[in-house]
Amino acid sequence: MRYGLVKWVLLILGAFLMYQNRYKLLNLIIGMKLLRTIAIRGFLRLPGIRDKMVQDMF
């Protein structure tokens, strides 16, 4: 019981901190070549985003 409560509190706290520092995290991801490549590949796997980007390019 107590372990589950602690897990949820830590999860919510982590999500809050990530939201609060989202631009710093984004700059960190964009600044590292490997993470940037992984992020772009991940976004391009989403059909709606991929179609919109390809449509805007050509």
C-alpha positions as CSV (number, residue, x, y, z in Angstrom):
1,M,0.0,0.0,0.0
2,R,2.6,2.5,1.0
3,Y,4.9,1.5,-1.9
4,G,2.2,2.2,-4.4
5,L,1.5,5.7,-2.9
6,V,5.2,6.6,-3.0
7,K,5.4,5.4,-6.6
8,W,2.5,7.7,-7.6
9,V,3.8,10.7,-5.7
10,L,7.3,10.3,-7.4
11,L,5.6,9.9,-10.8
12,I,3.6,13.0,-10.4
13,L,6.5,15.0,-9.0
14,G,8.7,13.8,-11.9
15,A,6.0,14.8,-14.5
16,F,5.7,18.2,-12.8
17,L,9.4,18.8,-12.9
18,M,9.7,17.7,-16.5
19,Y,6.8,20.1,-17.4
20,Q,8.4,22.9,-15.5
21,N,11.8,22.4,-17.2
22,R,10.5,21.3,-20.6
23,Y,12.4,23.9,-22.6
24,K,15.7,23.1,-20.9
25,L,15.1,19.4,-21.7
26,L,14.2,20.2,-25.3
27,N,17.5,22.2,-25.6
28,L,19.4,19.3,-24.2
29,I,17.8,16.9,-26.7
30,I,18.4,19.2,-29.6
31,G,22.0,19.9,-28.6
32,M,23.1,16.2,-28.7
33,K,23.4,14.7,-32.2
34,L,22.4,11.2,-31.2
35,L,19.3,12.3,-29.2
36,R,18.3,14.7,-31.9
37,T,18.5,11.9,-34.5
38,I,16.4,9.6,-32.3
39,A,13.8,12.3,-31.6
40,I,13.4,13.1,-35.3
41,R,13.1,9.5,-36.3
42,G,10.5,9.0,-33.6
43,F,8.5,12.0,-34.8
44,L,8.7,10.9,-38.4
45,R,7.2,7.5,-37.5
46,L,3.9,9.3,-36.6
47,P,1.8,9.3,-39.8
48,G,0.1,12.7,-39.2
49,I,3.4,14.5,-38.6
50,R,5.2,12.7,-41.4
51,D,2.5,13.5,-43.9
52,K,2.3,17.2,-42.9
53,M,6.1,17.6,-43.1
54,V,6.4,15.9,-46.5
55,Q,3.4,18.0,-47.8
56,D,5.1,21.2,-46.7
57,M,8.4,20.3,-48.2
58,F,7.2,19.5,-51.7
